Amino acid sequence: MNELLDPLILARWQFGLTTLYHFLFVPLTIGMAFLVAILQTAWVRTDNPAYLRLVKLFGKIFLINFAMGVVTGIVQEFQFGMNWSEYSRFVGDVFGAPLAIEGLAAFFVEATFIGLWIFGWDRLPRLLHLASIWMVSLATIASAYFILAANAFMQNPVGYAMNAERGRAELTDLGAVLTNPVALAAFPHTIFASLMFAATVIVAVAAWHLKRGQHLEVMRKALRFGLWSNIVAFVGTAISGDQLSLAMVDAQPMKMAAAEGLYETSAPASFSIFTLGTPDGASELFSIRIPYLLSFLSTHTLDGEVEGINDLQAQYAAQWGPGDYTPIIWVTYWSFRWMIALGGLAALVSVVGLWLTRKGAKRPVHPLAWKIAIWTAPLPMIAALVGWIFTEMGRQPWIVFGLLKTEAAVSPNVAGWQVLVSLAVFTIVYGSLAVVEFKLITKAAQEGPPEIEVDTDADGRPRVDPDKLAIVY
């Protein structure tokens, strides 16, 4: 019973669940803003009303998702003062700087230009209105960077000095915090993963309509656009993920060792696709391995040495004192593989989709293929979620690596039952909001692209009357 009301365990569950819930909306917001901006650019350049209809459809989905992301993000930040006051006191001077920039600069710009984009369809010149959605996209990307910079300090503390008298870390170099190698590596990886999620949502919506023979011309464009976007984003995710692995090895070698369940230092080190064995690594019952791959991921050489869990545990104990410095191995091991597998599967579906829908294809697309395309949409999202779990759980037992343990960061005067009540309330409220979000997006997706009145110019090309562009959201 005492464990059930342990404030530390409950606070970790609450923050983990609310963070993962908030992260449902973040990738779609980042990715969809960028892809909608591309679609609107295509409309401005070609005057093809099909692109404008797609902008209206996916712009509506973007705005629904954006509103939910703002609400859940604000609630998440409250928890720093509610359940993690010791963390806030210890690192607030450093952690708060990039978050303040994100709120005052990036989010302010984002909110301002979203308003201009929503209400400026029939009020702003076409190019200025297009610039508005690009500013929204750039602001969401900048917002992501500042948040990642704050998180990167937890992974790889830089730009600070310890104030022994006050018992806290204090900011000494904002530039070092903003150019943290972990942030520089995690940023493109996050952006490309977000584009994958948004692209598969576009693919799913297009496949749903094409399966039913609806809006054929428009949805064929959407399908091909989504498929290509997903493939390009996957390539970017894979390349940036490789760079993130190098940064991770430099900052937290224990995380890479835990990702493989590698207990003994090895050179060269293989990467296991699937392994069955004892939790302590003493016995390996069955394993499918790729020789040299872990060495390459860790060092970019085929025979590079990768430090094992046992050696790192001994080093950390000598450096920081007695204790267990090993994360939960099965969580890190499997989350790392699910992240890779789900992202790769989503990309594979897109490659097959491009082949099935290529020009000159002699057979109609099988109904099962449309269903697979529809159900591909959650794969990049789940991959991002388990990737985030790997990132945060692989850092344990530290909340700020090498400086502050998680157990020392929880609010000292918050009782377990109080955290449990707020956890229950958040779960109920967030569960209800998730249902509302899903229904709103599903309804918008199933309604499809709105019809637009089209005129023709002197050369017979389609032209949309600017007075008929207003979008009601």
N, C-alpha and C positions, 0 to 999 in steps of 0.2 A: 504493500500500500504506500509506503514511504517513497518507493521508486516512482510510483504513478503520480505522485504529487511533488516530485523533485523539480524545483523551479528551473534548474539548468536544462534538464531534458525537455520539459514542456516549452521553455523559451526557444530552444533549438528547433523543436518541431514547428512551433508557431512561425518563427522567422523563415524556416525552410519552406513551409507550405505557402505562406504569403508571397515569398520571393518567387517560387515556381509559378504560382498563380499569376502574379504580375508579369512574369516572363512569357506567359502565353500570348500577351498582347504586344510586347516590345518588338519581337522580330517581324511580325506582320505589319506593324506601323512603319518600321524602318524600310522594309522591303517594298511594301505596297506604295508608299509615297514616291519612291524612286521610279518604280515601274509605271505608275500613273503619269508621272512627269514625262517619261519617255513616250507613252501613248499620246499625251497631249501634244508633245513636240511633233510626233508623226502626223497628227491632225493639222497642226498649223502649217507644216511644210507641204502637205499633199492636198489639203482640203477634202480629204475622203471622210464622209460622215460616219463611216464604220468605226474609225478611230475615236471620233467624238462620242459615239454611243458607248464604246468601251470605257472611255474616261468617266462618263457619268455613272456607269455601273460600278466599276471598281473604285471610283472615288467615293461612292456612297459606302461601300464596304470599309474602305480606309477610315472614314470619319466615324463610323460606328465603333470600330476597334480602337481608334485614337481616344475617344471619350472614355471608354472603359479603362484604358491603360493609364490615363491621367488619374482617375479616381483611385485605382489600386496602388499606384506609385506613391501617392500622398500618404495613404494609410501605412504603407510599408516604412516610410521614413519616421513615422511617429514611434515605431518600435525601438528606435535607438534610444529614446528617452524613457520608454516604458519598461522594457525588459533588459536593456543593455546599457544602463547608465554608466557603469564602470568602463565599458568600451568607449562610450562617447567622451567621458572625462579624459581617458588616457590618450585617445588619438584624434579627438575632435578638432584640434588646432590644425592638423594635417588633412584629415579626411574631409573636413568641412570646406576646404578651399576649392577643390574641383567641383564639389556639389553646389557650392554657391555660384560659381561661374556657370554651371549648367542651368541653374534656375534663373539667374538674372540675365544671362545672355542667350544661350541656345534656346531654352524653353520660351522665353519672352518673344524671340524672333519667330519661333515656330507658331506660337499662338496668334501672333499678329498677322502673319501671312496666311494662316489657315482662314482667318476671318476675311481677308481680302480675296482669297480664292473662292470661298463659298458665295460671298455676296457680290463679287465683281464680274460675274459672267456677262451681264448686259450693261455694265457700268465702266469697265476698264478696257483700254485698247487690248487687242488680242495678244500682242507680244508682252505687254506688261502683266496681263493675267497669267500668261505662261510662266513668266519670271516668278510669279507668286508661288506656284506649286514647286518650282525648282528651289526656291528659298525655303519652303517647308521641308523638302527632302534634305537639303543641306543642313538645316537646323536639327532635324532628327538624327542625322549622322553625327553632327558635332555633339549633340546631347549624349549620344551613346559613348563618344570618346571620353568626355569628362567623367562619366560614371565609371567607365572602365579604368580610367586613371586612378580614381578613388579606390576601386577594388584592387588594382595592381599594387597599391601600397600595402594591402593586407598580404599579398603574395610575395612581394619583394620590397621591403621598406627602404626608401631612399629619401633624400632631401629633408632630413630631420635631425634633431639633436635631443638627447634625453635630458630632461630637467630633473635631476635627482631630488632636489628639494620638494618639488611639486609632484614627483612621481608620474610624469607624463612625457609623451613625445611632443616636441614643438617644431613647427615648420621653420626651416632655414633656407630652403631652396625650392621655390614653386616650380621653376623650370625643370629641375630634376624629377619632381613628382609627375609633371605633365609629359616628360619624355622617358618615363620608366620603360626599360626594355620589354617588360611583360605587357604593359599597355600597348606599346607599339606593335607587338606581335599579336595580341588578342584582338585589337581593333579590326583589321581586315578580315580576320577569321569570323568575327561576330557579324560584320556587315554582309559578307558573302553568304553566311548561313541564313541570315534574315532574307536575303534575296531568294534563296532556295525556297523558303517557306511561302513567300508571297507568290513566287512563280507557280508552285504546285497548287495553290489556291486558285489561281487563274486557270490552270489546266483543268482542275476539278470542275469549276463552274462551266467552262467551255464543253467538257466531256458530257456533263449532265444535260446540256441543251442539245448537243449534237446527237446524243443517244436517242433523243425524242424528236429529232428532225426540226428543231426550232432555231430561228435566227442563224441559218446556215452560213451565210457569207460572213457575218460579223464574228461568229464563234469559231470559224475556221482560222481567221486571223488571230483571235485570242489564243486558240490552242497552240498554234505554231509559235507564237510569241512567247507563251509560257514555257513550252518545251525547250526552246533554245535558251531562254533566260535561265532555266534551271540547270541546264548542262554547263553553261558558262560559269554560273555561280558555284557549281560543284567543283569545277576545276580551280577556281579561286579559293574555295574553302579548303581543298586538299593542299594547295601550295602554301597558303597562309598557316594551315594546321601544322605543316612541317616546320615552319619557322617558330611557331609557338612551342613546339616540342623542344627545340633547341634552347629557347628562353627558359622553359620550365626546368630543363636539366641544370642550367646554370643557377637558377634561383632556388629550386626545390628538388634536388635529386631524389629525395624520398618519394615524391609523387610519381616520377617515372618508374622507379623500382616497384612501387605499389601497383601501378597500372599493368605491369607484367606479372606481378607476384614473384618477382625475382629476389630470392633471399640471399644468394651468394653472388659476390662480385664476379662478373664474367667478361671475357674478351676472347673471341667475339661473343655476342649475345643474340640469341634467336628470339623471334616474336611468336607467341602461341596464338593460334586462331581459336583453339578450344582446349581446355585443360580440366582434368578431374584429378583431385589430389587432396591431401590433408590441409587444413587451414594454415598450419605453421610451415608449410613447404617441405616438410621432412620426407614426404612420400608423394610421388607423382604416379598415379594409376594409369593415366592415358593422356596423350597430348598430340595435337596437330600443330606443327611448327614450321615457320618460314626461317631458314637459316640466315644469319647476319642482319636481319631486318631491324631488330631493336638497336643494334650498334649503329646502323645507318640513321635511324630516327633520332638517336641521342647524340651522335658525334659527326654524322655525315661521312663516316668511314666504315668500311665493311668489317674491320677488326677492332673497332674502338671499344674501350673498356666502359662498362656500365656498372656503377656501384650497386651492391645488393642491400637489401633491407637490414640484414644482420650487421654489416659493417657500418651502415649509416646510423643504426640504432646505438651502436657503441660510441660513435663519434658524438652524437647528440647528447648522450648521457654524460660523456666527459665534459662537453661544453656547457650544458645547461643544468646538469644535475640529474639525479635518479628520476626515472619515470619512463612511461611507454610513449615513444614518439612515432609509433606506427599507426597510420590510418586503418580503417576497416578494409581489409584487403579485398574481400569479395565485392564490396561496393565499388571500389576503384577499378578492379579488374574488369567487371562486367559492364559498368557504365562506359568505360573507354571503348569497349568492343561494340556495344549497342550504338553508341554515337557514330562510329565509323560505318557499321553495317546498315543502319537505317538511312544515313545520308547516301551511301553508295547505292542502295536499292532504289531510292527515289530517282537518282540520276540514271540508273539502268532503265527504269520505266520510261523516262523521257527519251532515251536513245531509241528504244523499241517503238515508242509513239511516233517519233519522227519518221522511222522506216515505214510504219503502217500507214501513215497519212501523206507519204511522199507523192509528188506528181507522177502520174502514170501507174499508180498502184491499181492492179486489176481487180482485186477483191475488196468488197466493202469491209469496214472494220467490224470485227465480231463484237456482239453486245458485251461479252465478258471483258474485252479490252477496255471498253468505256467504263465498266464498273471498277476495274483495277485503277484506271486513271483517276477516277473520283476518289477512291480510298487511298490514293497516294498522298493526298493533301496533308494529312497529319504527320507523315513520316519525318520531314525535316524539322517540324516543331518538336516532336518527341526526341529526335536526335539532339536538338539544341538543349532541351531540358536535361537529358541525361549527361550531356557535356557539361552543363552548369553544375550538376550534382558532382561529377568527377572533379571539377575545378575546386569546388568548395570543400568537399569531403576529403579530397586528397591533401588538403592543407592541415587537417587535424593532426594533433590536438591544439594547434595554434589558431587564434582568430587573427592575429597579426604575426606573421611568421618570425620566430626567433625573439619576439618582444613580449607578447601577451598571449597567454593560453586562454582558450574558450571558457574554461571553468572559472577564470578570474574576471571575466568581462561581464557577467550577468549582474543585474541590479540586486544589491544586497538586501533590500527591504521589501521585496516583492514576494508574497507568499505563493506557494504552488497552486493553491485553489484559485487565486486571482488570475494567474496565467491560464489555468485550465478553463475558467469561465470565458475569458477573452478569446481563447483558442476556439471554444465551441461557438461563440457568437460569430467570430470571423468566418468559420467554416460554413455556418448556415447562410450568412449574408453573401459570402463569395459564391457558394453553391447556387444560390438563387440568381445572382448576377450572371453566372456562367450560363444558366439556362436562358436568361433573357438575351444575352449576347449571341448565343448560338442561334436562337430563333430569329433574331433581327437580321443577322448575316445570312442565314439560310433563306429567309423570306426575300431579302434583296437579291440574292443570287438566283433564286428560282423565278423571280419576276423578270430577270433578264435585262438587256439594254433597252432603254426607253426609245420610242419612235421619235424621229426628228423630221421636221418639215424641211425639205431640200428644194432649193431653186437651182437654176443653171445659169452660168454666165454666157457671154457672147459666143464663146467657143464650145458651148454645150457641156462644160464640166460642172459637176455638182458644186453648189455653193450654199452654205448654211447662212440664213439671215441672222445677223448679230442680235436683232431684237427678239429672237426666239431661242436664246441660249440659256435663259435663266433655269437654274436647277433648284428644285425644291427638295430639301433633305428632311 
